[in-house]
Amino acid sequence: MNDTVSSEQTVDEADVRKAVGAAGMGNALEWFDFGVYSYMAGTVGHVFFPSHSDTASLLSSFAVFAIAFLVRPLGGLFFGPLGDKIGRSKVLATTIIMMSAGTFVVGLLPSFAAIGIWAPILLICARLIQGFSTGGEYGGAATFICEYSPDDRRGFLGSWLEFGTLAGYSLGAFLVTGISMLLGDQAFGDWGWRIPFLVAGPLGLIGLYLRLKLEDSPAFENMKAEEANKDSSLREIFVDNARLMLLCIGLVLILNVAYYTVLTYLPSYLTDVLDMSSSNSLVFLVATMIGMMCVIGLVGKLSDKVGRRPVLIGACVGFIVLSYPAFMLLSVGSIFTTICGLALLGGLVVLLAGTMPATLPAIFPTRIRYGGFAISYNISTSLFGGTAPFLITWLISVTGDNFVPAYYLMLAAAIAIAPILMIPETANRAMPGSKALRGHSASTGSAQPA
């Protein structure tokens, strides 16, 4: 099952660029939504879950954030096998319009003061739509990029998927910060908070246009031609490839705990635990993400050169050793120590983010790649990623220990080392069940940067 096909195939550079751009756009939209929601968790809590306790409102807001993750495995279970059957591009066009519609609707919902209990119920329904569609998004986008990428540049090109993640987060932060500063706290709390959610509508239409112009990947087309009457089954995914599923779940654990702790929870941590102003916390986080965007492509190239496993092991060891010192630096509260703490955390996260998109799809053979990846990715995300902000907030309130986020990161990194050591090294090699790919340039015949 894991044998690679040795014959080579040429991919057109323009097609590679289109695939990377369209896939990255959808991932940017997904994380734009999550970024906007997390940065406005306090405001959303007051609008939809009014309470005499700010902590209670924030916990309710994060609980709804986590609810979307409960249906992500269902989305992966539906969209993943469908992508292996009818094609990656068709499913990705569907998921991006569902995601943008769910986010757009949140911006139109009446508040609790206007319609009472129906306000949080409708918010939960919108989040469930987002979660279901997102279940098919990341797995499909990463699969699509990797199947289009030449084997010697899969790490670099795959890193652009997470560049889209950071771009979506940053755009969400810019909008939230800029609109709140422009309107003031009162107007922002009354109606201005809706604007960032409404922006998802036109962004989704742009992403849909880009994805409708895509053709399916060479690996998928070859697989369908060679296995015309064979479709993957859930038994093949869950039973025959159970080991691959467990490996993927273990790898995704550290990726999502790192992302949702550092990029989703940290703004609330800085404001609610460390008493930093909301505008300052967002500025620090945006600066961190911009720094990560500047180096993420270099991390992808590094993984192409030295291999995926050395980079991932380095990131995990870094989280085990440096998470506590990073949060100690944050707790000091000065500008310098805050920058240093965020630089440590951001540097460790980007080592994972720049390497994982090329690592995870390569675990699975072509015929079950979308389904196996999407299902295992979303099971892990549902259990360990989306629950991180809620769980950390609750543990801090119960224990009074402000270093809970550091312990959480350290534990996740320690667990992830085992599956990292067990996966095969795929840098500069064809993915399982795929023909080796090499780039093509009309002028030189060599691959050019995307």
Secondary structure as GFF3:
##gff-version 3
##sequence-region A 1 450
A	DSSP	beta_strand	5	10	.	.	.	ID=ss1
A	DSSP	alpha_helix	13	39	.	.	.	ID=ss2
A	DSSP	alpha_helix	41	48	.	.	.	ID=ss3
A	DSSP	alpha_helix	54	70	.	.	.	ID=ss4
A	DSSP	alpha_helix	72	86	.	.	.	ID=ss5
A	DSSP	alpha_helix	88	106	.	.	.	ID=ss6
A	DSSP	alpha_helix	112	115	.	.	.	ID=ss7
A	DSSP	alpha_helix	118	134	.	.	.	ID=ss8
A	DSSP	alpha_helix	137	148	.	.	.	ID=ss9
A	DSSP	three_ten_helix	151	153	.	.	.	ID=ss10
A	DSSP	alpha_helix	154	183	.	.	.	ID=ss11
A	DSSP	alpha_helix	185	187	.	.	.	ID=ss12
A	DSSP	pi_helix	188	192	.	.	.	ID=ss13
A	DSSP	alpha_helix	194	212	.	.	.	ID=ss14
A	DSSP	alpha_helix	218	226	.	.	.	ID=ss15
A	DSSP	alpha_helix	234	235	.	.	.	ID=ss16
A	DSSP	pi_helix	236	240	.	.	.	ID=ss17
A	DSSP	alpha_helix	242	259	.	.	.	ID=ss18
A	DSSP	pi_helix	260	265	.	.	.	ID=ss19
A	DSSP	alpha_helix	266	268	.	.	.	ID=ss20
A	DSSP	pi_helix	269	273	.	.	.	ID=ss21
A	DSSP	alpha_helix	278	306	.	.	.	ID=ss22
A	DSSP	alpha_helix	308	332	.	.	.	ID=ss23
A	DSSP	alpha_helix	335	353	.	.	.	ID=ss24
A	DSSP	alpha_helix	356	359	.	.	.	ID=ss25
A	DSSP	three_ten_helix	361	363	.	.	.	ID=ss26
A	DSSP	three_ten_helix	366	368	.	.	.	ID=ss27
A	DSSP	alpha_helix	369	380	.	.	.	ID=ss28
A	DSSP	pi_helix	381	385	.	.	.	ID=ss29
A	DSSP	alpha_helix	388	399	.	.	.	ID=ss30
A	DSSP	alpha_helix	404	422	.	.	.	ID=ss31
A	DSSP	beta_strand	435	438	.	.	.	ID=ss32
###
